[in-house]
């Protein structure tokens, strides 16, 4: 039998488990470094995905909020048209649908809001309150119209956004 010139002391530890293979410490260190770098790359990519998601949501929220404000302003314009067309029978409240957005309009004749809805009597005034909705966002606009009793002319006295 021919003896191998290899140093057999290195292989004695592993001969029971791995009789033919030699496990190098360099290979184990390389595997550890590769796993560490791979874990860091995965962690950074997950953090980037979350950041992208939240940045997109905040931009989308601003867009929806502006669409809700546009729906509320459209509701005020619609209320103005209804007041001009028929001053005697204006509906108290109604809903206006604009695409996938909506506006809930409340009209108070000869009354305006100070502390609660339509609580103060003022003759020849109409108050229109419009609540615009776009998905989860809501914005509210309130306008006061002055109606001339003799000529029937309708003028916008004030229009402002009201905090919800």
Secondary structure, 3 states (H helix, E strand, C coil): CCCCCCCCHHHHCCCCCCCCCCCCHHHHHHHHHHHHHHHHHHHHHHHHHHHHHHHHHHHHHHHHHHHHHHHHHHHHHHHHHHHHHCCCCCCCEEEEEECCEEEEEEEEEEEECCCCCCCEEEEEEEEEEEEEEECCEEEEEEEEEEECCCCCCEEEEEEEEECC
